[in-house]
Amino acid sequence: MNHRLRRHATGWLAAGAAIAALSLPASGQAVKGTQTGAKAGTVQPAAHHWAIVLHGGAGVIERSSMTPQAEAAYRAGLRHAIETGGAVLDKGGTAVDAIEAAIRTLEDNPLFNAGKGAVFAADGTIQMDAAIMDGATMKAGAVADVQHTKNPISAAKLVMEKSPYVLLVGKGADAFAAQQGLQQEPQSYFFTERRWQALLRELQREHLPIPPRPEGAPPAPTQPLAFLETPDNHKYGTVGMVALDKYGNIAAGTSTGGLTAKRWNRVGDSPLIGAGTYASNQSCAVSATGIGEYFIRYTVARTICALVQYKGMKLQAAADEVVQRQLVAVHGDGGVIAISPDGQMAWSFNTPGMFRARLAQGGAPQIAIYKDEP
Ligand code: ASP
């Protein structure tokens, strides 16, 4: 990836009055709620204020490369996702349930690089990765290189809840998801013309062979593509969410198609616990987006949480330390979103833009794309 690296000012996610008024316990002291919230179980849930931060990918996202219609469509997708997650939390759902619900909307939205709309690998297939981690239990589940599971985030959640494992890959991961009752789709379901054209451009640039147009894909367009199909304005577009629920528990989830024209069944950081996804009530929850290889080698998500846990750093400072200093030093393009059990929310990215949104109980959703937005 040859993007020019441009630093940007990170924004404090000033939590505002809603967060300032929180009566959250100190980090690591949160109580575990139940799947059905206040009504079920014997645990008496504490009255915490919930909060969410989500991302829809970082990259070279600039006003000059976005039409007003495209921008409005992205903002609407982010708003729908954050409102979906917020509704789950508001009803007493867990952070894990909210993350699954919100990420499913982004996986079903062809604008984002996850589920339908995922980018193509060099061989013309769609290979998706996802992970989820529950900060209350330190349980995690992940899938990599799934090719038929409509909602990989749900497969990751079922790996966490219904298998003794953390990470399943390839055919086995799809088979597990199918066995658990998750909807399976042919590869053509995930096809979008925009991603196909992006693959062709990338393969030409890298002088790699062009695979045949996928079976079941609509016929190649004869007219110039519509506004949403033309700009190659971001290469990444992974989706992720971190949440704090009413019980004071945090969780993180990430879902992606990986990088355009990836080869040899490459797997990125998103499904790797500690790299692209991590959550612990002892510190924080993080979901990352960017060039996965850097996030793997620098164990970005866990490093941020370790800085919070062992150095006592504030969440924003910890995220900036890794994203703006460590990653920038090695040209590791990308960004993160993060949340802590005491209600701190943060985002930090070293690319020109990152699709992102946040919402705290009682507040209004804040949705942003470009680096000059708060
Ligand atoms: N981090 C993802 C990967 O490397 C890509 C992205 O964030 O868009 O697979």
Residues whose N, C-alpha, C, O or C-beta is under 5 A from the ligand:
A	BS01	LIG	G57 K235 Y236 G237 T238 T256 G258 L259 G268 D269 S270 A288 T289 G290 I291 G292 E293
